[in-house]
Amino acid sequence: MSHLVEAFVCQMCGSCCHGEGGIVVDGDDLVRLAAHLGIAPARCAELYTRAKGEKRVLTSSAEGACVFFREGQGCSVHVAKPSICRAWPFFRGNLLDPLSWELAQEACPGINAEAGHAEFVRQGWTYLQQNGLLKPRRDDTANALVIAAQDLPYSL
């Protein structure tokens, strides 16, 4: 009987919640966040995002964390968090490029190197599909979630 090695188990460390400018929120994310916060999507965009080209990204606190991150608590909008957050670490780059996957391990203790890149890809692809996180290419969509099966480096 083979034992499945989990390719990723979130450690709730918050390292993925720190850094400036990478949390793209699309229209669906804004609707979900706004409903959770009890405000209109336009107001949510005004209060918590800024334009970055054609996309909108979450603003950051003075400490460089996501505006919704609370030290010692984690994500204050966890149930409504953006798709890009839901997908971490199963981003396009980490799925397609073994080197990106290795670099991501330096920042994220939840990525299990022992699983290997092929297993990471298999589990990540399944997770993204099951959770509706694969996105069509749109002006407001995070490129990290635009992935086609034929782009994957391994057959599933």
Phi, psi and omega per residue, in radians:
M1 nan 2.140 -3.117
S2 -1.490 2.579 3.131
H3 -1.837 2.172 3.128
L4 -1.242 2.194 3.073
V5 -1.613 2.074 3.124
E6 -1.146 2.215 3.140
A7 -1.363 -0.411 3.137
F8 -2.678 2.276 3.017
V9 -2.369 1.976 -3.087
C10 -1.027 2.298 3.133
Q11 -1.705 0.018 3.133
M12 0.987 0.603 -3.089
C13 -1.425 -0.390 3.125
G14 1.444 0.027 -3.114
S15 -1.113 -0.533 3.115
C16 -1.291 -0.174 3.136
C17 -1.619 -0.024 -3.125
H18 -1.917 2.528 -3.124
G19 2.147 2.690 -3.027
E20 -1.766 2.249 2.830
G21 1.525 0.108 -3.063
G22 -1.801 -0.081 -3.062
I23 -1.601 1.572 3.141
V24 -1.326 2.308 3.052
V25 -2.040 2.196 3.106
D26 -1.670 -3.110 -3.100
G27 -1.013 -0.701 3.121
D28 -1.123 -0.700 3.113
D29 -1.096 -0.768 -3.132
L30 -1.086 -0.713 3.108
V31 -1.084 -0.801 -3.127
R32 -1.135 -0.807 3.122
L33 -1.096 -0.791 -3.118
A34 -1.072 -0.760 3.119
A35 -1.065 -0.750 3.122
H36 -1.099 -0.687 -3.107
L37 -1.482 -0.166 3.132
G38 1.289 0.573 3.126
I39 -2.318 2.943 3.100
A40 -1.280 2.598 3.113
P41 -0.951 -0.702 3.136
A42 -1.105 -0.680 3.113
R43 -1.202 -0.671 3.088
C44 -1.050 -0.805 3.122
A45 -1.071 -0.730 -3.122
E46 -1.135 -0.736 -3.066
L47 -1.382 -0.606 -2.910
Y48 -2.135 0.021 -3.125
T49 -2.319 2.946 3.008
R50 -2.466 2.733 3.124
A51 -1.305 2.462 3.022
K52 -2.451 1.613 -2.998
G53 1.157 -2.292 3.127
E54 -1.438 -0.144 -3.037
K55 -1.806 2.928 3.003
R56 -2.024 2.402 3.109
V57 -2.179 2.624 3.087
L58 -1.144 2.522 3.071
T59 -1.350 2.911 -3.131
S60 -2.058 2.711 3.063
S61 -1.328 3.017 3.096
A62 -1.051 -0.473 3.140
E63 -1.452 -0.031 3.110
G64 1.520 0.232 3.116
A65 -1.740 2.824 3.035
C66 -0.925 2.492 -3.130
V67 -0.991 -0.429 -3.122
F68 -1.668 -0.018 -3.140
F69 -1.427 2.339 3.082
R70 -2.118 2.111 3.139
E71 -0.990 2.294 3.130
G72 1.427 -0.187 -3.128
Q73 -2.062 -0.670 -3.087
G74 1.691 -2.532 -3.065
C75 -1.323 2.111 -3.128
S76 -1.401 -0.140 3.093
V77 -2.166 0.563 -3.004
H78 -0.837 -0.821 -3.090
V79 -1.186 -0.326 -3.111
A80 -2.082 0.229 -3.021
K81 -1.037 2.708 -3.113
P82 -1.045 2.733 -3.133
S83 -0.993 -0.698 -3.119
I84 -1.055 -0.647 3.102
C85 -1.239 -0.691 3.122
R86 -1.098 -0.546 -3.051
A87 -1.458 -0.412 -3.071
W88 -0.900 2.399 0.017
P89 -1.683 0.301 -3.048
F90 -1.479 1.059 3.109
F91 -1.570 2.767 3.129
R92 -0.828 -0.922 -3.094
G93 -1.044 -0.756 -3.119
N94 -1.215 -0.509 3.105
L95 -1.382 -0.665 -3.041
L96 -1.527 -0.434 -2.991
D97 -2.194 1.945 3.136
P98 -0.984 -0.589 3.123
L99 -1.158 -0.739 3.080
S100 -1.055 -0.734 3.102
W101 -1.047 -0.755 3.105
E102 -1.127 -0.730 3.121
L103 -1.139 -0.650 3.124
A104 -1.094 -0.533 3.133
Q105 -1.102 -0.498 3.131
E106 -1.166 -0.535 -3.109
A107 -1.705 -0.326 -3.026
C108 -2.212 1.883 -3.136
P109 -1.250 -0.146 -3.141
G110 -1.438 -0.240 3.118
I111 -1.413 2.155 -3.077
N112 -1.646 1.801 -3.141
A113 -1.062 -0.525 -3.112
E114 -1.115 -0.412 3.121
A115 -1.180 -0.513 -3.085
G116 1.482 2.737 -3.072
H117 -1.146 -0.712 -3.118
A118 -1.060 -0.731 3.125
E119 -1.239 -0.629 3.055
F120 -1.030 -0.793 3.134
V121 -1.098 -0.812 -3.121
R122 -1.059 -0.863 -3.127
Q123 -1.179 -0.671 3.137
G124 -1.130 -0.786 3.135
W125 -1.060 -0.784 3.119
T126 -1.066 -0.803 3.139
Y127 -1.055 -0.819 -3.132
L128 -1.079 -0.732 3.127
Q129 -1.152 -0.859 -3.074
Q130 -1.103 -0.487 -3.087
N131 -1.807 0.174 3.078
G132 1.084 0.621 -3.050
L133 -1.735 -0.120 3.049
L134 -1.327 2.295 -3.015
K135 -2.053 2.588 2.990
P136 -1.317 2.701 3.114
R137 -1.229 2.021 3.071
R138 -2.390 2.834 -3.135
D139 -1.039 -0.549 -3.062
D140 -1.707 0.030 -3.035
T141 -1.594 2.497 3.050
A142 -1.186 2.153 -3.139
N143 -1.044 -0.459 -3.123
A144 -1.108 -0.304 -3.116
L145 -1.846 0.075 3.114
V146 -1.693 1.720 -3.048
I147 -2.419 2.387 3.054
A148 -1.967 2.557 -3.106
A149 -0.970 -0.663 -3.113
Q150 -1.194 -0.252 3.099
D151 -1.414 -0.337 -3.056
L152 -1.150 2.496 -3.066
P153 -1.332 -0.142 -3.122
Y154 -2.304 2.620 3.028
S155 -1.384 2.511 -3.043
L156 -1.679 nan nan
